[in-house]
Amino acid sequence: MTAPMEMTIMDKVSVALAGSALSEASRLAPWQERKVARHIAEHLDQSITIRDLAEIVGLSPNYFSRRFKGSFGVSPRAYVIRGRLERAQILMRQTRSSLCQIALATGFCDQAHMSRLFHAVVGDTPQRWRREQASAAGL
């Protein structure tokens, strides 16, 4: 049995440099990040697929998903859901639209779907959150 080889300083530097290059390479390019984020923001009320997002920046869906997560820290699906929920919160604060109308306007298939995700992310039901926001604002 051979003794494990000790890493030299140059080996450690090479590993560190390779790691930083790898993390940089696992991100979308800045122009890709901007293009995808803008597309998502402009189309939250529509179906958004990973395939569509990948095509926008010229990558395969699998490769795009890995690089998207490297750039944004979450999966494309989680990013879209968070954007939809943020838009729903804005609509709940600024309009008197029903929760069903808000759900459809923000790309959810129905109010129940939005409510489940809202509760999971925000920790409260949309109706209770809206009521608390209105009372905090003095409405």
N, C-alpha and C positions, 0 to 999 in steps of 0.2 A: 504494500500500500504506500502510495507516495504522499508526502506532506503537501498540504494545500499551499499554493504559491501566494506569497504576499504581494499585494498590489503596490506598484511604485507610485510616486507622486504623479508621473505622467499618465499612468493608467487611470488614476482617480480623476485627473483633469479631463481625460478623453471621455470617461463615463459621464462626468458632469456636463460637458459640452454636448455630448450625444443626447442626454436627457433634455436639455433646454431646446435643442433643435427638434427633438421629437415632440415636445409639448407645443412648440411654435408651429410645427407641421400638422399637428392634430387640430388646428383651428381653421376656421374659414378665413379667407383673406378679408381685409377691412371692407373692400367694395362689395364682397359677397354678403357680409354681415348686414351692411346697410340695405342692400337690395332685398334681402330676405325679410328683414325686420319691417321695411316699408310695405312690402307685399302683404305680409301678415296683418299689419295694422289697417291697411286699406280693404282687406277682404275678410275681416272677422265675422261678418254676417253670412259668409258663404262657406261651402265645404273647402277645406284646405288639406291637401294630401301631401305626404312626404315626397311622393313622386313629382308633384307639381313644383314644390319648392326646390327639389334637386334639379329639375329641368331649367329653372330660372337661372341657376348659377353653373350649369353644365357639368353636374356630377351625378354619379349613380346614387340611387336612394340610400343604399347601405353606407357608402362612403360619406355622403352628405350628412346622414344622421350622426355618425361618429364625430365629424368635424363641427357640426352644429352644437353638439353637447360640449365640445371643447371650447367653443366660443361663448356660449350663453350659460353653460353650467347646468342646463336641464335639457331634456329631450324636446324635439320639435312639438310633440303633442302637448307636453306640459306647458311649454311656452305659449302655445295657442290658447289653451284653457285659461291660463293666467290672464292673458290679454282679454279674453272674452269676459272673464269675471270682473276685471277692472272696468271694462266698458259698461257692464251691467250695473256695477256700483255707481258709476257716474249717472246713468239713466235713472236709477232708483232715487238718487239725490235730487236730480234736476227736473224730473217729469212726474206726472201722475199716471203714467202708463201702467197697465196691469203687469204683473210678473210674467204672465204668459206672453204678452206682447214684447216685453224686454228680452225674454228668453229667445224668442224667434228672431228679434232684431240683432242679437249678439251671436247668432250662429248655432245655438243649441237646438236640438230636435224638438224639445218640449220643456215645459216648466219643471217637471219632475227631474229631468236630467240636470238642468241648471241648479235646482235646489240641492240635489245630492252632492254635486261638485262644490257648490258654494259652501255648504255645511262642512264638507271635508277640508276645504282650504281655509275658509274664514273662521269656522268654528261656531257659526250661528246660522239660523235659517234666514233666507232672504227677507221674509216678511218681518221677522223680529229685528234684523239689522236695519231695515228701512225705517221701522218705527223708532228705533233708538237714535238713528241719525236725524230724523225729523224732530224729535224732542230735544236733542242736543242743540239743534239749530234754532230752536224756539218756534217751530212752525205749528 
